[in-house]
Amino acid sequence: MSRRIKREFPGITAYFDRHQKRRYRFRKKGFSTEIHGEYGSNEFRRNYERALSGYKSQEIGGQGTKRGTVNALAVSYYKSPEFVSLKDSTKSTYRREIERLREDHGHRLVKQMKRQHVIKLLEPLTDRPSARNNRLRMLKMLLNHAVEIGWRTSNPTAGIKKMRTNKQGFHTWTEDELQKFFEYHKAGSVAHTAVTLMLYTACARSDVVKLGWQNLKGDRLADHGFEKLIKNELRH
């Protein structure tokens, strides 16, 4: 479960990657970037200052954002009626993919993007059809917005098809598979806590990620009617 680090670095969120290594990310109003270095170290502080400078320059017309770039297009899209009218959960989903594009390609000019460039952006995700399809959808929306505001006359994503995905869904773990998982991921680990919450709270994934200390009342999770006690899991 991610925790926002409050102290002297506003905007920093700590999380664990798939190798159980703690990492840090700076997020503020659609701007997002990884912060490298040990928390509080000189390297960390330098990278944090760079992140703050990057955030302050994101507004169109700002010193660090050149008009006509992918960065500027993303900022314009975030202000568009189409994006503003979305649900907050949908906005967060869209922002995550758009910010990934900005981190690597934010400096590129939108008017120079061609079909072959779009295909190249999708190639790294060929082995993950759902992720590739999500990126294609975000590119289509961004470039449709570019057409609407007069930065392009056509959308280079036109005609690029989505990949087929597994319609059967994900395999449901058996009791033996769950036991093996908990034998490897001991109580107190992020993985153990995450799966325990999913198993015993009956929350959807979009809801369980919002659970935190604010939901713990005594030794129970409040406002959800849960009978399973998980205080020991949350305390880790």
Backbone bond lengths (Angstrom), bond angles and torsions (degrees), N, CA, C in turn:
res aa  C-N    CA-C-N  psi(-1)  N-CA   C-N-CA  omega(-1)  CA-C   N-CA-C  phi
1 M - - - 1.456 - - 1.525 109.29 -
2 S 1.324 118.41 125.71 1.457 121.93 -178.94 1.510 110.41 -69.29
3 R 1.349 115.55 149.89 1.453 121.04 176.43 1.511 108.85 -130.78
4 R 1.326 116.63 136.18 1.448 119.50 176.54 1.521 109.12 -81.44
5 I 1.337 115.29 124.99 1.459 120.80 179.21 1.518 108.67 -84.54
6 K 1.313 117.48 117.64 1.456 120.41 -172.96 1.511 109.36 -95.66
7 R 1.061 140.02 -66.20 1.446 139.99 177.57 1.524 114.11 10.80
8 E 1.343 116.58 -125.20 1.461 118.97 -171.65 1.523 113.14 -99.93
9 F 1.313 119.10 6.78 1.464 121.40 -177.50 1.531 110.31 -124.59
10 P 1.329 118.24 74.43 1.476 120.76 178.79 1.522 111.41 -58.12
11 G 1.328 115.05 141.14 1.463 120.18 178.36 1.510 114.08 92.79
12 I 1.336 117.60 -6.78 1.463 120.87 -178.59 1.524 110.41 -87.21
13 T 1.329 116.32 132.61 1.459 122.84 174.95 1.521 108.75 -119.23
14 A 1.323 116.60 130.78 1.463 121.65 177.09 1.521 109.28 -96.97
15 Y 1.326 116.39 143.39 1.473 120.68 177.18 1.525 108.40 -154.34
16 F 1.320 116.35 166.98 1.454 121.75 177.58 1.528 109.30 -108.39
17 D 1.336 116.66 132.65 1.460 119.76 177.13 1.519 109.30 -80.88
18 R 1.337 116.91 -175.38 1.469 120.07 -174.78 1.529 112.58 -69.04
19 H 1.331 116.96 -12.46 1.461 120.81 176.25 1.530 111.74 -97.05
20 Q 1.348 116.19 11.48 1.464 122.81 -179.47 1.528 112.28 64.23
21 K 1.320 116.77 27.36 1.458 121.69 175.79 1.524 109.20 -97.03
22 R 1.324 116.62 131.17 1.459 119.98 -179.69 1.522 110.00 -72.36
23 R 1.330 115.76 131.64 1.458 122.11 178.35 1.520 108.74 -129.67
24 Y 1.339 115.35 168.55 1.462 120.84 -176.37 1.524 109.84 -134.10
25 R 1.342 114.79 142.54 1.465 120.58 178.79 1.522 108.75 -136.57
26 F 1.341 115.03 140.17 1.455 121.39 175.38 1.522 108.25 -97.54
27 R 1.358 116.40 127.58 1.461 121.68 179.17 1.517 109.43 -134.13
28 K 1.331 116.00 133.70 1.450 119.68 174.31 1.519 109.92 -162.36
29 K 1.336 116.01 117.92 1.456 123.40 174.67 1.525 112.79 48.42
30 G 1.339 116.12 49.85 1.454 120.06 175.90 1.504 114.38 91.85
31 F 1.326 118.63 -16.84 1.455 121.43 178.09 1.518 108.46 -89.70
32 S 1.333 116.83 134.79 1.455 120.35 -176.59 1.522 109.49 -147.88
33 T 1.333 115.92 135.80 1.461 119.91 176.95 1.524 110.00 -157.06
34 E 1.329 116.28 150.34 1.450 122.16 179.46 1.534 110.06 -75.02
35 I 1.336 116.36 141.06 1.463 121.62 176.55 1.523 107.91 -111.72
36 H 1.325 116.34 112.49 1.459 120.54 -177.75 1.526 110.80 -91.37
37 G 1.329 115.62 155.74 1.457 121.47 178.16 1.515 111.86 109.03
38 E 1.327 116.03 158.30 1.459 121.71 177.78 1.531 109.25 -66.53
39 Y 1.337 115.65 137.26 1.457 119.89 -175.40 1.526 111.16 -55.12
40 G 1.346 116.61 124.97 1.453 122.09 178.87 1.512 115.07 87.23
41 S 1.353 117.29 -7.70 1.461 119.96 -179.59 1.531 110.46 -73.61
42 N 1.338 116.50 168.62 1.462 120.77 178.71 1.528 110.93 -61.27
43 E 1.342 116.19 -39.69 1.467 119.93 177.96 1.525 110.37 -62.46
44 F 1.329 115.27 -44.27 1.459 120.36 179.29 1.523 110.65 -60.30
45 R 1.335 117.25 -44.63 1.467 121.04 -179.26 1.530 111.54 -63.70
46 R 1.331 116.73 -41.44 1.471 119.50 178.61 1.525 110.65 -62.22
47 N 1.332 116.47 -44.19 1.460 119.94 -179.71 1.520 111.57 -67.87
48 Y 1.323 116.76 -34.16 1.464 120.62 177.02 1.528 110.48 -65.23
49 E 1.326 117.02 -41.87 1.471 120.71 178.09 1.522 110.79 -63.59
50 R 1.333 116.87 -38.42 1.461 120.31 176.70 1.531 110.59 -63.80
51 A 1.325 115.94 -40.60 1.467 120.22 178.76 1.523 110.74 -63.02
52 L 1.325 117.50 -42.66 1.462 121.06 177.88 1.521 110.77 -61.82
53 S 1.331 116.53 -42.22 1.468 120.32 178.86 1.515 110.75 -64.11
54 G 1.353 115.51 -39.88 1.461 119.57 178.79 1.507 111.88 -64.51
55 Y 1.344 116.37 -40.65 1.462 119.71 179.27 1.531 111.07 -64.61
56 K 1.334 117.08 -44.19 1.457 120.89 -176.60 1.520 112.59 -65.94
57 S 1.320 116.85 -20.24 1.471 119.95 -177.51 1.520 113.13 -98.13
58 Q 1.347 117.42 8.55 1.465 119.41 -172.81 1.530 114.51 -80.98
59 E 1.318 118.40 -20.68 1.454 119.16 -180.00 1.526 110.69 -65.47
60 I 1.312 117.67 139.99 1.464 121.20 179.33 1.515 108.89 -57.83
61 G 1.309 114.96 132.70 1.448 119.43 -177.81 1.508 112.10 93.40
62 G 1.345 116.60 -11.48 1.453 120.04 177.28 1.517 109.86 -69.96
63 Q 1.307 116.77 163.46 1.444 121.67 -174.17 1.520 112.72 -60.77
64 G 1.354 117.58 -34.93 1.452 119.81 -174.09 1.516 114.79 -94.98
65 T 1.309 119.80 -2.97 1.458 121.77 -178.14 1.520 110.12 -115.86
66 K 1.293 116.20 112.41 1.462 121.12 -177.84 1.524 109.69 -85.18
67 R 1.309 116.42 132.65 1.459 120.86 178.89 1.530 109.66 -61.33
68 G 1.342 114.17 137.73 1.456 119.21 179.09 1.514 114.41 93.88
69 T 1.337 117.27 -4.84 1.463 120.45 178.88 1.521 110.70 -88.15
70 V 1.335 115.56 168.94 1.460 120.98 175.99 1.528 109.85 -61.82
71 N 1.332 117.61 -36.90 1.465 121.19 176.18 1.524 111.26 -56.81
72 A 1.318 115.68 -50.66 1.458 120.62 -178.12 1.522 111.43 -66.24
73 L 1.324 116.64 -35.93 1.459 120.42 178.55 1.524 110.40 -64.39
74 A 1.333 117.07 -41.92 1.469 120.58 179.22 1.517 110.51 -62.33
75 V 1.348 117.18 -44.39 1.464 120.65 179.39 1.524 110.29 -61.41
76 S 1.329 116.67 -41.64 1.464 120.76 179.09 1.529 110.68 -64.71
77 Y 1.338 116.41 -41.02 1.457 119.97 -179.99 1.522 111.35 -64.66
78 Y 1.353 117.37 -38.44 1.461 120.70 178.79 1.534 112.01 -61.73
79 K 1.322 116.74 -23.76 1.465 121.03 179.93 1.524 112.51 -94.89
80 S 1.319 116.99 -4.88 1.464 120.35 -175.37 1.522 111.73 -74.05
81 P 1.337 118.09 152.52 1.474 120.93 176.63 1.523 112.59 -57.45
82 E 1.326 116.81 -34.20 1.456 120.75 -179.55 1.522 111.18 -60.77
83 F 1.342 116.95 -44.38 1.459 120.58 -178.64 1.526 111.47 -77.80
84 V 1.329 116.99 -43.27 1.469 121.52 -176.99 1.525 111.36 -59.82
85 S 1.322 117.35 -31.28 1.465 121.47 -176.64 1.529 113.23 -81.08
86 L 1.332 117.61 -6.12 1.458 120.46 -178.89 1.531 111.27 -73.92
87 K 1.326 115.91 158.67 1.461 120.63 172.96 1.525 109.16 -66.83
88 D 1.323 116.66 152.64 1.463 120.77 -178.28 1.525 111.38 -58.92
89 S 1.323 117.35 -39.37 1.462 120.32 -179.34 1.528 110.66 -64.86
90 T 1.344 116.40 -38.55 1.464 120.82 178.16 1.522 110.57 -68.82
91 K 1.326 116.41 -39.66 1.463 120.10 177.03 1.521 110.66 -57.68
92 S 1.322 116.62 -44.49 1.463 120.66 -179.14 1.519 111.26 -62.23
93 T 1.328 116.48 -41.06 1.465 120.91 178.82 1.518 110.82 -63.42
94 Y 1.338 116.64 -45.83 1.457 120.69 179.67 1.527 111.39 -64.42
95 R 1.329 115.77 -42.92 1.467 119.75 -177.87 1.529 111.75 -60.30
96 R 1.324 116.41 -40.65 1.463 119.22 -177.65 1.529 111.09 -57.01
97 E 1.327 116.95 -46.78 1.462 120.13 -178.61 1.522 111.13 -72.01
98 I 1.327 117.23 -40.93 1.463 120.20 179.80 1.522 110.48 -63.12
99 E 1.344 117.52 -40.41 1.466 120.15 -179.33 1.523 111.54 -68.27
100 R 1.325 117.48 -30.74 1.466 119.28 174.55 1.530 110.25 -63.62
101 L 1.316 116.62 -41.26 1.463 120.71 177.61 1.521 110.95 -65.07
102 R 1.318 116.34 -40.21 1.464 119.89 -178.32 1.521 112.20 -65.61
103 E 1.324 116.09 -38.19 1.467 119.49 -177.24 1.521 111.50 -59.40
104 D 1.337 117.08 -38.47 1.470 121.02 -176.46 1.524 113.64 -98.21
105 H 1.336 116.87 -26.23 1.469 118.85 -171.28 1.519 113.71 -132.19
106 G 1.337 116.93 14.40 1.455 120.15 -175.80 1.516 114.54 -61.64
107 H 1.322 117.60 -25.26 1.465 121.16 -176.97 1.527 113.22 -83.01
108 R 1.321 117.33 -10.92 1.468 120.68 -174.50 1.531 111.11 -76.27
109 L 1.335 115.12 150.25 1.457 121.04 -179.61 1.521 110.50 -83.34
110 V 1.320 116.04 130.21 1.460 121.96 -177.14 1.527 111.00 -64.19
111 K 1.312 118.61 -39.51 1.467 121.71 -175.70 1.522 112.47 -66.68
112 Q 1.339 117.06 -18.98 1.458 120.36 -178.64 1.532 112.67 -91.02
113 M 1.317 117.78 -4.77 1.460 120.77 -177.30 1.518 111.05 -73.61
114 K 1.321 115.59 128.43 1.465 122.38 179.57 1.531 109.68 -119.74
115 R 1.327 114.92 173.00 1.459 120.51 -178.02 1.531 111.37 -55.29
116 Q 1.336 117.22 -43.32 1.464 119.70 -178.23 1.523 112.32 -64.90
117 H 1.330 116.28 -28.62 1.463 119.67 176.80 1.526 110.47 -69.75
118 V 1.325 116.58 -40.45 1.470 120.71 178.00 1.525 109.94 -61.84
119 I 1.321 116.31 -45.55 1.466 120.92 -179.96 1.523 110.76 -60.79
120 K 1.333 116.66 -38.90 1.460 120.38 178.78 1.525 111.35 -65.62
121 L 1.343 116.81 -36.48 1.463 120.46 177.36 1.521 111.75 -65.98
122 L 1.318 116.54 -27.63 1.464 121.00 -177.49 1.524 113.00 -87.59
123 E 1.318 117.51 -21.96 1.464 122.12 -173.96 1.527 114.22 -55.71
124 P 1.340 119.69 -42.46 1.475 118.65 -178.55 1.521 114.00 -62.52
125 L 1.326 117.63 -15.41 1.462 121.35 -176.82 1.531 112.61 -106.04
126 T 1.321 116.85 13.17 1.464 120.23 -177.08 1.515 112.59 -59.98
127 D 1.335 116.71 -32.31 1.464 119.93 -179.93 1.519 112.36 -81.23
128 R 1.344 117.31 -2.14 1.469 122.69 177.54 1.529 108.30 -129.65
129 P 1.322 117.12 82.73 1.470 120.91 -173.31 1.526 114.33 -54.24
130 S 1.315 118.04 -41.55 1.469 119.74 -178.50 1.522 111.00 -64.86
131 A 1.344 116.44 -42.85 1.463 120.15 178.89 1.525 110.38 -65.04
132 R 1.319 116.47 -40.05 1.468 120.27 177.76 1.524 110.98 -62.54
133 N 1.326 116.42 -43.23 1.463 120.43 179.90 1.530 111.75 -64.62
134 N 1.331 116.60 -37.39 1.467 119.82 177.64 1.520 111.09 -64.84
135 R 1.338 116.32 -42.93 1.469 119.07 178.52 1.519 110.82 -63.87
136 L 1.330 117.05 -41.50 1.463 120.25 178.78 1.524 110.71 -61.23
137 R 1.325 116.34 -41.19 1.468 119.66 179.63 1.526 111.23 -63.31
138 M 1.345 116.59 -42.63 1.469 119.62 179.22 1.526 111.20 -64.63
139 L 1.327 116.61 -40.61 1.468 120.17 178.49 1.528 110.51 -63.44
140 K 1.326 116.96 -40.80 1.459 120.22 178.35 1.518 111.17 -61.01
141 M 1.317 116.83 -44.71 1.464 120.52 -178.90 1.519 111.58 -66.25
142 L 1.332 115.92 -44.14 1.466 119.40 -179.96 1.527 111.03 -62.80
143 L 1.324 116.41 -43.89 1.461 119.58 -176.46 1.529 111.96 -76.57
144 N 1.331 117.71 -26.61 1.469 119.61 169.78 1.528 109.65 -63.74
145 H 1.327 115.35 -39.97 1.468 119.67 177.34 1.529 110.03 -64.20
146 A 1.329 117.26 -38.30 1.468 120.74 178.17 1.523 110.94 -60.85
147 V 1.332 115.86 -38.16 1.475 120.08 177.60 1.531 109.67 -67.04
148 E 1.318 116.37 -42.25 1.465 120.84 -177.44 1.533 112.53 -63.32
149 I 1.330 116.85 -35.38 1.471 119.02 -177.90 1.523 112.49 -95.15
150 G 1.330 116.07 6.91 1.457 120.01 172.54 1.511 116.20 85.47
151 W 1.328 117.79 15.26 1.459 120.06 179.11 1.520 111.81 -85.63
152 R 1.337 116.65 -18.66 1.458 122.14 177.09 1.525 108.61 -141.93
153 T 1.331 115.12 162.21 1.468 119.81 176.10 1.523 111.26 -103.86
154 S 1.335 117.40 -12.21 1.466 120.91 179.49 1.523 109.71 -152.14
155 N 1.330 114.94 164.67 1.460 121.35 -178.93 1.527 109.08 -106.09
156 P 1.342 118.59 114.99 1.467 121.02 -176.61 1.525 114.57 -70.36
157 T 1.334 118.05 -6.70 1.463 119.80 177.64 1.528 111.67 -83.84
158 A 1.323 117.26 -8.98 1.468 120.98 -178.27 1.524 110.36 -57.40
159 G 1.318 116.14 130.60 1.453 120.86 177.24 1.517 114.74 88.68
160 I 1.333 118.63 -10.54 1.464 120.97 177.48 1.530 108.05 -81.80
161 K 1.309 116.42 120.81 1.462 120.96 -172.36 1.531 112.02 -89.57
162 K 1.330 113.88 152.42 1.456 120.27 173.62 1.527 109.78 -72.09
163 M 1.318 116.57 156.82 1.457 121.24 174.53 1.525 109.98 -85.60
164 R 1.293 116.42 152.54 1.452 120.55 175.01 1.521 109.87 -72.00
165 T 1.312 115.77 140.69 1.460 120.96 178.08 1.518 109.56 -115.45
166 N 1.315 116.57 167.28 1.456 122.16 -179.67 1.527 109.81 -72.98
167 K 1.323 116.59 104.92 1.460 120.86 -177.00 1.530 112.78 -72.05
168 Q 1.330 116.49 -13.21 1.464 119.20 -179.59 1.518 112.24 -80.70
169 G 1.323 116.61 -7.72 1.457 119.68 178.28 1.523 112.70 79.42
170 F 1.325 115.72 -168.73 1.453 121.29 -177.53 1.528 110.84 -88.17
171 H 1.313 114.24 148.58 1.460 120.95 177.30 1.528 110.43 -63.95
172 T 1.324 117.64 133.16 1.467 122.30 176.45 1.515 109.25 -84.77
173 W 1.332 115.68 125.91 1.460 119.53 -177.54 1.525 111.83 -64.14
174 T 1.322 114.34 143.48 1.461 120.95 173.76 1.532 108.62 -85.29
175 E 1.334 116.30 170.57 1.458 120.68 177.64 1.534 110.73 -60.95
176 D 1.339 117.17 -37.96 1.464 120.64 179.07 1.526 110.92 -64.81
177 E 1.320 116.60 -39.86 1.466 120.48 179.80 1.525 110.59 -67.14
178 L 1.322 116.66 -39.00 1.464 120.16 176.49 1.529 111.10 -63.25
179 Q 1.331 116.00 -41.85 1.458 119.83 179.96 1.524 110.81 -62.42
180 K 1.333 117.00 -42.52 1.460 121.00 178.48 1.529 110.74 -63.28
181 F 1.337 115.99 -38.89 1.471 120.38 179.07 1.523 110.47 -61.72
182 F 1.340 116.77 -47.29 1.465 120.54 -177.45 1.528 112.14 -72.76
183 E 1.336 117.18 -24.04 1.464 119.48 174.34 1.531 110.43 -69.23
184 Y 1.329 116.01 -33.57 1.470 120.50 -179.11 1.528 111.16 -84.46
185 H 1.344 116.47 -45.31 1.462 121.48 -179.81 1.527 108.74 -98.42
186 K 1.311 116.40 98.81 1.453 122.02 -174.19 1.532 111.42 -72.86
187 A 1.341 115.67 161.34 1.458 121.81 176.97 1.526 109.77 -56.90
188 G 1.304 115.67 134.31 1.454 120.51 -177.30 1.507 113.21 106.65
189 S 1.345 117.48 -20.69 1.458 120.20 177.42 1.524 109.73 -79.70
190 V 1.315 116.19 156.99 1.467 120.72 179.14 1.527 110.23 -61.21
191 A 1.331 116.78 -43.06 1.466 120.60 -178.49 1.526 111.28 -61.55
192 H 1.345 116.92 -44.16 1.464 121.36 -179.75 1.526 110.56 -62.23
193 T 1.335 116.59 -45.58 1.467 120.63 -179.73 1.519 111.38 -63.34
194 A 1.341 116.42 -43.01 1.471 120.57 -177.77 1.521 111.13 -61.21
195 V 1.332 117.48 -47.89 1.464 120.52 -178.34 1.528 111.09 -68.94
196 T 1.318 117.46 -36.32 1.467 120.61 177.62 1.530 110.55 -61.46
197 L 1.317 116.72 -43.35 1.469 120.66 178.15 1.522 110.98 -62.45
198 M 1.325 116.27 -42.67 1.461 119.64 -179.87 1.525 111.44 -65.63
199 L 1.324 117.12 -36.37 1.462 120.86 -177.67 1.521 113.09 -73.21
200 Y 1.343 117.10 -40.99 1.451 120.21 -166.36 1.528 115.52 -111.36
201 T 1.304 118.66 0.63 1.466 119.08 177.68 1.515 112.73 -105.50
202 A 1.336 117.57 -17.10 1.472 122.55 -177.91 1.517 112.27 64.93
203 C 1.332 116.64 17.12 1.468 120.33 177.89 1.523 110.54 -80.10
204 A 1.324 115.74 148.66 1.450 120.74 169.45 1.527 107.84 -70.23
205 R 1.325 117.01 159.58 1.459 120.30 -179.27 1.522 111.53 -57.19
206 S 1.332 117.02 -39.03 1.467 120.69 -178.71 1.526 112.03 -66.60
207 D 1.353 117.19 -21.48 1.467 121.26 179.24 1.527 112.14 -94.06
208 V 1.343 116.25 -38.10 1.461 118.64 -174.62 1.524 111.47 -66.62
209 V 1.333 117.95 -29.79 1.469 119.88 179.83 1.527 111.89 -69.07
210 K 1.350 117.54 -13.84 1.458 121.08 179.68 1.515 112.53 -91.42
211 L 1.347 117.08 -9.04 1.454 120.28 -178.91 1.526 110.78 -68.34
212 G 1.314 116.01 141.69 1.459 120.38 179.61 1.506 110.63 -160.86
213 W 1.327 115.80 -166.74 1.457 120.52 -178.56 1.526 111.77 -60.08
214 Q 1.333 117.08 -26.36 1.468 119.20 -178.97 1.527 111.72 -66.23
215 N 1.327 117.95 -17.65 1.464 121.40 179.69 1.520 113.21 -91.56
216 L 1.321 117.03 -8.14 1.455 120.26 -175.93 1.521 110.41 -89.84
217 K 1.312 116.09 116.56 1.462 123.02 177.91 1.525 107.93 -120.83
218 G 1.329 115.80 107.32 1.455 118.31 -173.75 1.507 110.06 68.37
219 D 1.332 116.73 -121.20 1.464 120.17 178.58 1.525 111.32 -112.52
220 R 1.318 117.43 23.01 1.464 121.38 -179.75 1.520 111.48 -134.12
221 L 1.331 114.42 158.19 1.454 119.78 171.79 1.514 108.18 -83.39
222 A 1.306 116.82 126.24 1.463 121.53 -175.11 1.510 111.47 -87.98
223 D 1.330 114.73 156.34 1.467 124.17 171.57 1.515 113.95 70.06
224 H 1.322 118.57 11.47 1.454 119.34 178.45 1.528 112.42 -125.74
225 G 1.345 117.54 -7.08 1.458 120.15 177.46 1.514 113.51 70.78
226 F 1.345 117.47 26.40 1.452 119.25 -177.43 1.532 110.08 -80.45
227 E 1.311 117.07 142.67 1.456 122.72 177.29 1.534 111.11 -98.75
228 K 1.337 116.03 -19.65 1.463 119.22 -176.77 1.517 110.34 -79.66
229 L 1.311 116.56 128.10 1.466 120.70 178.20 1.515 109.26 -84.33
230 I 1.331 117.06 125.67 1.461 118.69 -179.08 1.531 110.59 -131.47
231 K 1.311 116.24 24.44 1.468 119.25 -178.27 1.525 111.53 -56.58
232 N 1.330 118.32 -40.09 1.466 120.42 -177.91 1.522 111.38 -64.75
233 E 1.343 116.46 -34.35 1.467 119.98 178.84 1.526 110.03 -67.03
234 L 1.334 117.27 -46.18 1.452 120.49 -176.62 1.513 111.93 -68.28
235 R 1.317 117.64 -30.92 1.464 119.89 -178.67 1.507 112.53 -66.68
236 H 1.319 117.52 -19.35 1.460 121.00 175.37 1.506 109.12 -91.55
